[in-house]
Amino acid sequence: MAALVMGLVLGAATSLARAQPLELSGSLKSLFLRSRASTGEDYALSLNRLRVEAKGNLAPGLALDLQYDNELLLGNYLDTGEFRAVKDRAPPQYWRADANYLERGDVYGRHRLHRAALMLTRGDVDLKLGRQRIAWGTGRFWSPLDILNPVSPLPLEREERVGADAALLEAKLGPLSRASLVYAPAPERGSPSRAVQWHGNAAGVDASLVAGRLLGLDIVGVDVASQIGDLGVRAEATRLDPRGGPGFNRWMAGADYAFASGLTLSAELYYNGAGSKNPGGYDFTGLRAGRVTSLGKRYAGLFASYEITPLLKWTTYGVLNADDRSRAVDSRLVWSIGPATDLIFGVQLFTGSTGSEFAASPNAVQVQLQWFFR
């Protein structure tokens, strides 16, 4: 099925592009990671990904965003029980636009459509169909509004966000306002997601209202963002009601400040009404399966970035679970070693008492090399 979907999309893009040339670009990434699996096995993993992107106008009012990934995984991580448990797990999207093509000892090859969407524009109305990023919310660590593409506080590849198979209809209501309607079918005949969003600006304050049903949760939410002098402030709040279960609230409040010296700081507070204050109630199974991103109720996050030189930057993300006092730090050096080429050295450290959220996460060391081409 994945090969069929990929073939149809690529074939359509090729035939349509004969009239309107597409802009081709992409990246080649190699990521080396040393860590420990959830089963207790130390491992090394080399992830190598070629991403080819085709974007542009196929015809007046019709645009394409196509991103194809081909990955090769190497290392003894492929021999761990953790990898065997996750390698064939169904993706969260409606369409199975992925497949593995090689599985031999310490070598595993797979490919997929990372993005595959067509956009039709008529006047002030856009209709986008296919695999896409639904960017609702303003959170850096957590986002109560970003249900379809949830934010994880400490991902290994922070820039990578899973897309949703959806139809997104947007109408511009003015220079800074719009109304949006999203519909996303659920895999395995589950309840589809559908919601509306209104976004506007008044007196220098950006605000959005959201209502609908997303991933089985009835949602009513709001987000605001503004400036107080040189300080950026933002907040989100939602009421979420699963059918057949008790409702709960989530909220996030954040602030950002950039110093003239090149130092940037961001801080966030997060309340997760679906979480547990007691580590005995943590849903570790849901965390490993990707159904939840945070286990506790109260969190704090701090981000710091400093431009050491124009070619060398340091970034650090720190997260505190205020209920069990466990902590996590993700610190990286990003070095631009050449035109469109980045080399990243990073470490993730987790501390906490036995049974706490972050104590269960293994420390990790990583090196990433990424080259962008066009």
Disulfide bonds with the S-S distance in Angstrom:
none
